[in-house]
Amino acid sequence: MFLRQMKKRYLRWATPTPFFLFPFTLLLTLLLALPLVSAKEQPEPKAEAWQINGIVAALDDGYDGVKKLAFEKFNEYDLKNLKSVVPKPEDIAQKVFKILKDKTVDNDVRSSAASALGNLGEAAKPYVKDILDFLKDKSVDSGVRSSAASALGNLGEAAKPYVKDIADILKDKTVDNDVRSSAAEVLGNLGEAAKPYVKDIANILKDKTVDNNVRSGAASALGNLGEVAKPYVKDILDFLKDKTVDKYIRSGAASALGNLGEAAKPYVKDILDILKETIMFVLVQHRHWEIWGRLPNPTSKTSSTSSRIKPLTIMFVLVQHRH
């Protein structure tokens, strides 16, 4: 909350540049990697029957734009236990799959349909093999394939029999890079089932000829695999420390270390050392910065000592690494 408030204050003062955004993002990720810091995601809202019925009705609309908006709303809800909300969630899954396989439908809508299937839990299990087929089909739009991959990752146990197919897509250099990156993240969600492919994922992270997005996805996957990725914690740290490595890969590495928890604890000092290189504390003059209220003019006759020291005047300033 503290860092979010400070970022908000900064954005009021200046428009951030890419040179600012990367260190700021890396800082937040590194802080989350420390064992003493935790971040809780906001839970998805529970859907009510009238909401789901209204969204499902909108999926029958003849305009793709309406379908897209309906899916966006649909995917905001926690749909894993849809059976407790509507009597036949399998009917909804069937309708969603029908939209996914319809080649006349806009690709963005089909992509949203794939994501919706991934959120439907048990009701979508009969379509897991079909979702995999969309992921494997190189003639299908890359956005649809990426969403199909994410859907498999969300379906967890039901997708585990197809872990080899997913790993093959990650390793295939002829596959679209966004699809490969999504495949890596799916493997990260499949736990022990992905253990035979941990070395492959690590090799992709290390391979400088591989697209940076794919390598970043591989780093994230290792972070999500927990204990089975423990032998590669030192490699992940090395990527984080190496300033010549692409910023997205380094951010992915930082995120991975945070997710690895106990396995990353021996390297907390290294993470702190990186933090020291990324930020510094400075006293901020009131004519440039503002935190929690304006600083009064020290020369003003109306300014009291207590009012001058009330605002907090220490702020994080992020600095770009000089190579």
ZAMARGU-4260 file (C-alpha; in steps of 0.2 Angstrom, whole numbers, plus 5000, padded with zeros to 4 digits):
<rodrens>
0) 5000/5000/5000 | 5014/5012/5005 | 5023/5009/4988 | 5007/5011/4978 | 5003/5027/4987
5) 5021/5034/4983 | 5020/5029/4965 | 5003/5038/4963 | 5010/5054/4970 | 5025/5053/4958
10) 5014/5051/4943 | 5005/5067/4948 | 5021/5076/4946 | 5028/5069/4930 | 5024/5057/4916
15) 5035/5041/4919 | 5047/5036/4905 | 5053/5018/4901 | 5069/5022/4911 | 5058/5025/4926
20) 5046/5011/4924 | 5058/4997/4923 | 5067/5001/4939 | 5051/5004/4948 | 5044/4988/4942
25) 5059/4978/4947 | 5059/4987/4964 | 5041/4981/4968 | 5045/4963/4961 | 5061/4962/4972
30) 5052/4968/4987 | 5039/4955/4985 | 5053/4942/4983 | 5058/4945/5001 | 5051/4932/5013
35) 5044/4945/5025 | 5033/4953/5012 | 5017/4946/5006 | 5004/4952/4993 | 4986/4945/4993
40) 4977/4945/4977 | 4959/4952/4978 | 4947/4937/4977 | 4936/4936/4962 | 4918/4941/4966
45) 4905/4927/4968 | 4892/4927/4954 | 4873/4926/4956 | 4861/4917/4945 | 4853/4932/4937
50) 4870/4939/4933 | 4876/4923/4924 | 4859/4921/4915 | 4861/4939/4908 | 4878/4936/4902
55) 4874/4919/4894 | 4859/4928/4885 | 4871/4941/4878 | 4882/4927/4871 | 4868/4923/4859
60) 4869/4941/4852 | 4873/4943/4833 | 4886/4956/4836 | 4904/4950/4841 | 4906/4966/4851
65) 4892/4961/4862 | 4899/4944/4865 | 4916/4951/4869 | 4909/4963/4882 | 4899/4948/4889
70) 4915/4937/4890 | 4924/4951/4899 | 4911/4952/4912 | 4910/4933/4913 | 4928/4931/4916
75) 4927/4943/4931 | 4918/4930/4942 | 4924/4915/4951 | 4916/4902/4940 | 4924/4886/4947
80) 4908/4882/4958 | 4896/4887/4945 | 4885/4872/4949 | 4880/4880/4965 | 4874/4896/4955
85) 4865/4888/4940 | 4857/4871/4937 | 4867/4866/4922 | 4884/4874/4920 | 4888/4861/4907
90) 4876/4869/4895 | 4886/4886/4897 | 4902/4877/4894 | 4895/4869/4878 | 4889/4886/4872
95) 4906/4894/4876 | 4915/4880/4867 | 4904/4882/4852 | 4909/4901/4850 | 4928/4896/4852
100) 4927/4884/4838 | 4917/4895/4826 | 4929/4902/4813 | 4917/4916/4808 | 4918/4924/4825
105) 4931/4938/4829 | 4947/4931/4835 | 4947/4942/4851 | 4930/4935/4855 | 4936/4917/4852
110) 4951/4921/4863 | 4939/4927/4877 | 4929/4911/4875 | 4945/4900/4878 | 4949/4910/4894
115) 4931/4907/4900 | 4932/4889/4897 | 4948/4889/4908 | 4938/4897/4922 | 4923/4885/4921
120) 4932/4871/4930 | 4923/4854/4930 | 4910/4860/4917 | 4924/4862/4905 | 4933/4846/4907
125) 4925/4837/4892 | 4933/4850/4881 | 4951/4849/4887 | 4957/4839/4872 | 4948/4851/4860
130) 4957/4866/4869 | 4973/4857/4867 | 4970/4855/4848 | 4967/4874/4847 | 4984/4877/4855
135) 4993/4865/4844 | 4985/4871/4827 | 4997/4883/4819 | 4983/4889/4808 | 4973/4896/4823
140) 4976/4915/4828 | 4990/4916/4840 | 4980/4926/4852 | 4967/4912/4853 | 4981/4899/4855
145) 4988/4909/4869 | 4972/4910/4878 | 4969/4891/4875 | 4986/4888/4883 | 4981/4899/4898
150) 4964/4889/4899 | 4974/4873/4901 | 4984/4880/4915 | 4969/4885/4924 | 4960/4868/4922
155) 4975/4860/4931 | 4973/4842/4934 | 4962/4839/4919 | 4977/4846/4908 | 4990/4835/4916
160) 4988/4820/4904 | 4994/4833/4890 | 5009/4840/4898 | 5021/4832/4885 | 5011/4841/4871
165) 5012/4857/4880 | 5031/4855/4883 | 5033/4851/4864 | 5025/4868/4860 | 5036/4877/4872
170) 5052/4869/4864 | 5046/4871/4846 | 5055/4886/4839 | 5043/4888/4824 | 5028/4892/4836
175) 5023/4910/4839 | 5033/4917/4853 | 5018/4923/4863 | 5011/4905/4862 | 5027/4898/4868
180) 5027/4910/4882 | 5010/4905/4887 | 5014/4886/4886 | 5029/4890/4898 | 5017/4897/4910
185) 5005/4883/4909 | 5019/4871/4913 | 5022/4881/4928 | 5004/4878/4934 | 5005/4859/4932
190) 5016/4856/4947 | 5024/4838/4948 | 5017/4833/4931 | 5029/4846/4923 | 5044/4839/4933
195) 5051/4829/4918 | 5052/4845/4908 | 5060/4857/4921 | 5077/4855/4913 | 5070/4860/4896
200) 5062/4875/4904 | 5078/4880/4912 | 5088/4878/4896 | 5075/4890/4887 | 5078/4903/4900
205) 5097/4901/4898 | 5096/4901/4879 | 5100/4919/4872 | 5094/4915/4855 | 5076/4912/4862
210) 5064/4927/4862 | 5064/4937/4878 | 5046/4935/4881 | 5048/4916/4880 | 5063/4917/4892
215) 5053/4927/4904 | 5039/4915/4903 | 5051/4901/4907 | 5058/4911/4922 | 5040/4913/4929
220) 5036/4894/4926 | 5051/4889/4936 | 5046/4900/4950 | 5028/4892/4950 | 5035/4874/4950
225) 5042/4876/4968 | 5052/4861/4975 | 5056/4853/4958 | 5064/4870/4952 | 5075/4871/4967
230) 5091/4865/4958 | 5089/4881/4947 | 5087/4894/4960 | 5105/4900/4958 | 5103/4901/4939
235) 5088/4912/4941 | 5097/4923/4953 | 5112/4925/4941 | 5100/4931/4928 | 5093/4944/4940
240) 5110/4950/4945 | 5116/4951/4927 | 5113/4969/4920 | 5116/4964/4902 | 5101/4953/4903
245) 5084/4960/4896 | 5074/4969/4908 | 5058/4958/4906 | 5069/4942/4909 | 5076/4950/4925
250) 5058/4955/4931 | 5053/4937/4928 | 5068/4930/4937 | 5064/4942/4952 | 5046/4936/4952
255) 5052/4918/4951 | 5063/4920/4966 | 5048/4927/4976 | 5037/4912/4971 | 5051/4900/4976
260) 5050/4905/4994 | 5060/4894/5006 | 5072/4889/4991 | 5076/4907/4988 | 5080/4912/5006
265) 5099/4908/5006 | 5100/4922/4992 | 5090/4936/5002 | 5107/4945/5004 | 5110/4945/4986
270) 5092/4952/4983 | 5095/4966/4995 | 5111/4970/4987 | 5102/4972/4970 | 5089/4983/4979
275) 5104/4994/4985 | 5109/4996/4967 | 5092/5000/4961 | 5086/5013/4974 | 5092/5027/4985
280) 5084/5037/4999 | 5085/5056/4997 | 5077/5071/5006 | 5065/5079/4994 | 5063/5097/4993
285) 5045/5103/4994 | 5046/5113/4978 | 5048/5096/4968 | 5039/5083/4978 | 5024/5081/4989
290) 5019/5067/5000 | 5004/5067/5011 | 5001/5086/5010 | 5011/5101/5005 | 5026/5107/5014
295) 5025/5125/5021 | 5038/5138/5016 | 5051/5138/5030 | 5053/5157/5028 | 5034/5160/5030
300) 5030/5169/5046 | 5014/5159/5048 | 5024/5142/5048 | 5026/5134/5064 | 5040/5121/5068
305) 5027/5107/5071 | 5019/5110/5054 | 5036/5111/5045 | 5041/5093/5051 | 5023/5085/5050
310) 5025/5078/5032 | 5036/5064/5028 | 5050/5070/5017 | 5059/5054/5013 | 5055/5046/4997
315) 5062/5032/4986 | 5070/5039/4970 | 5073/5026/4957 | 5089/5027/4947 | 5094/5019/4930
320) 5109/5008/4931 | 5124/5015/4922 | 5133/5002/4912
</rodrens>
